[in-house]
Amino acid sequence: DLATLGYGAEEFFVSATAASHAGETADYTTRIVVLRPTDDAQFNGTVLVEWLNVSGGIDAPAVWMMAHREIVRAGFGYVAVSAQRVGVEGGDSLVGANMSLKAQNPERYSTLNHPGDAFAYDIFTQVGRLIKDGAIDDFSAEAVLAIGESQSAMFLTTYVNEVDHGAATYDGFLVHSRFGAGAPLDGGSAIESTEPAPFRGGLRVPVLTLLTVDHIGLGE
């Protein structure tokens, strides 16, 4: 119960046109969930924007689940982004289940439209800019950090290497348990990606990456 922690939750739909790395464009409507202190004085000025994890066929706030105690204790703002198609429309997942937004609540989410993961990077950029530009009333951020775990961290790896220098939106990244590979830019399956993807030199902003044993393959 977030209210007992002094936090509130709001859900928003975000609609715009996104571009792929190849230059194609597509209209989209996705959703974000905003968690923030109900007392503005408790907000520390930093917003964490999580790329939700869809490996289980559902939008999962993996970093929030592991770090919510510290997030709330420190007064962070938090935004969950339905960045990938599986979380909105359904599709391939590790467990073969469809627990997408549309499957769980067709009426509530009928107007959502995700054109595919080739556009996910730009969608994530646009959400970050909305937060940074203060598009949500009374929610002005001094810093906006991108966070993601496992498959989402693979997408953030590619984002850092291929997108961030041009997008110049996020003030830093937490890339948590990304395996060794990055996600493809063309909308292909990140689950099948095996090519090692070290971070490039000359990163624009700080990047903190945490790799656990299972995610670098030593335990498999």
C-alpha positions in Angstrom: 0.0 0.0 0.0 1.9 3.0 -1.3 -0.2 5.4 0.7 1.2 4.1 3.9 4.7 5.0 2.6 3.7 8.5 1.6 3.7 7.7 -2.1 1.0 8.0 -4.7 0.6 6.2 -8.1 -0.8 7.6 -11.4 -1.1 5.9 -14.8 -0.8 7.8 -18.0 -1.1 6.9 -21.7 1.6 8.4 -23.9 0.9 8.9 -27.7 3.3 10.1 -30.3 5.3 9.0 -33.4 8.5 7.1 -32.8 11.4 6.4 -35.2 13.4 3.2 -35.6 17.2 3.2 -36.0 16.7 2.5 -39.7 14.7 5.7 -40.0 11.2 4.3 -40.2 8.4 6.0 -38.3 5.3 4.6 -36.6 2.6 6.0 -34.3 2.3 4.5 -30.9 0.3 4.7 -27.7 1.9 3.1 -24.6 1.5 3.6 -20.8 3.6 4.7 -18.0 3.1 4.5 -14.2 4.4 7.3 -12.1 5.1 6.8 -8.4 6.1 9.8 -6.3 6.0 11.2 -2.8 2.6 12.8 -2.0 4.5 15.4 0.0 6.6 17.4 -2.5 9.1 18.2 0.2 10.0 14.5 0.4 10.9 14.3 -3.3 14.7 14.2 -3.7 14.7 15.6 -7.2 15.8 12.5 -9.0 13.5 10.3 -11.1 14.2 6.7 -11.9 12.7 5.6 -15.3 12.5 1.8 -15.6 12.3 -0.1 -18.8 9.9 -2.8 -17.7 11.0 -6.4 -18.1 8.8 -8.6 -20.4 10.7 -11.9 -20.2 7.7 -13.5 -18.4 5.2 -12.2 -20.8 4.1 -9.4 -18.5 5.4 -5.9 -17.7 7.5 -6.6 -14.6 9.1 -3.8 -12.6 12.2 -5.8 -11.8 14.4 -3.0 -10.3 11.4 -1.6 -8.4 10.8 -5.0 -6.8 14.4 -5.3 -5.6 15.1 -1.7 -4.7 11.7 -0.1 -3.7 12.7 0.1 0.0 15.6 2.4 -0.8 13.7 4.2 -3.6 11.0 5.2 -1.1 13.4 5.8 1.8 15.5 8.2 -0.3 12.5 10.0 -1.8 13.1 9.1 -5.5 10.5 9.6 -8.1 9.9 6.5 -10.2 8.4 5.9 -13.6 7.6 2.5 -15.1 7.6 2.4 -18.9 5.8 -0.2 -21.1 8.6 0.1 -23.6 8.3 -3.3 -25.4 5.6 -4.8 -27.6 5.2 -8.0 -25.5 4.1 -6.0 -22.5 1.4 -4.2 -24.4 0.3 -6.5 -27.2 1.6 -10.0 -26.2 4.1 -12.2 -28.0 7.1 -14.5 -27.4 8.3 -14.9 -23.8 10.4 -17.3 -21.8 7.4 -18.9 -20.1 5.1 -18.8 -23.1 2.4 -16.9 -21.2 0.5 -13.9 -22.5 -0.1 -11.5 -19.6 0.2 -8.4 -21.6 -1.8 -5.3 -20.7 -4.4 -6.0 -23.4 -4.8 -9.6 -22.3 -5.3 -8.7 -18.7 -7.6 -5.8 -19.2 -8.8 -5.4 -22.8 -11.2 -2.6 -22.1 -8.8 -0.5 -20.1 -6.0 -0.9 -22.6 -7.8 -1.2 -25.9 -6.4 2.1 -27.2 -2.8 1.1 -26.7 -0.7 0.4 -29.8 2.9 -0.7 -29.9 4.5 -0.9 -33.4 7.4 -3.2 -32.3 10.7 -3.2 -30.5 12.5 -1.4 -33.3 10.7 1.6 -32.0 11.2 0.9 -28.3 14.4 2.9 -28.0 12.8 6.1 -29.3 9.7 5.5 -27.1 11.9 5.3 -24.1 13.7 8.4 -25.1 10.5 10.3 -25.5 9.2 9.3 -22.1 12.5 10.4 -20.6 12.1 13.8 -22.2 8.5 14.1 -21.0 9.7 13.6 -17.4 12.7 15.9 -17.9 10.6 18.7 -19.4 8.1 18.6 -16.5 5.2 17.4 -18.6 3.5 15.9 -15.6 2.1 18.5 -13.3 4.1 19.3 -10.1 6.8 16.7 -11.0 10.0 18.6 -11.9 13.1 16.5 -12.0 16.6 17.7 -11.4 18.0 14.4 -12.8 16.5 11.6 -14.8 18.1 8.1 -14.6 17.4 5.1 -16.8 17.2 1.7 -15.1 16.6 -1.8 -16.2 17.3 -5.4 -15.3 18.0 -8.6 -17.3 16.4 -8.4 -20.7 15.6 -4.7 -20.1 19.3 -4.2 -19.3 20.2 -5.7 -22.6 18.1 -3.1 -24.3 19.7 -0.4 -22.1 23.1 -1.7 -23.2 22.2 -1.1 -26.8 20.6 2.2 -25.9 23.9 3.3 -24.2 26.0 2.2 -27.1 23.9 3.2 -30.1 21.3 5.7 -29.0 22.4 7.8 -26.1 24.9 10.1 -27.8 22.2 11.3 -30.2 19.3 11.2 -27.8 21.1 12.9 -24.9 18.1 12.5 -22.6 19.1 10.5 -19.5 21.6 11.7 -16.9 22.9 8.3 -16.1 22.1 4.6 -16.4 21.8 1.6 -14.0 22.3 -1.5 -16.2 21.5 -4.5 -13.9 22.2 -8.1 -14.9 22.4 -7.8 -18.7 23.9 -11.1 -19.6 26.9 -10.4 -22.0 24.9 -9.3 -25.0 22.9 -6.3 -26.1 19.4 -6.3 -27.6 19.1 -5.9 -31.4 18.2 -2.5 -32.9 15.9 -3.9 -35.5 13.2 -5.3 -33.2 14.5 -8.9 -33.2 14.4 -11.0 -30.0 16.8 -10.0 -27.3 16.3 -13.4 -25.7 18.2 -15.0 -28.7 21.0 -12.4 -28.7 24.4 -14.0 -27.9 27.0 -11.5 -29.4 29.0 -10.0 -26.6 28.4 -6.2 -26.3 30.9 -4.4 -24.2 30.2 -0.7 -23.5 31.9 1.6 -25.9 34.5 4.1 -24.7 33.7 7.8 -24.3 30.3 7.4 -22.7 28.3 10.6 -22.5 27.0 10.1 -18.9 27.8 7.8 -16.0 26.8 4.1 -16.5 26.7 1.7 -13.5 26.5 -1.9 -14.5 26.0 -4.9 -12.2 26.5 -8.4 -13.4 25.5 -11.4 -11.3 26.9 -14.9 -11.8 23.8 -16.3 -13.5 23.7 -13.4 -16.0 27.2 -13.9 -17.2 26.7 -17.6 -17.7 29.0 -18.9 -15.0 26.2 -20.7 -13.3 24.6 -22.2 -16.4 
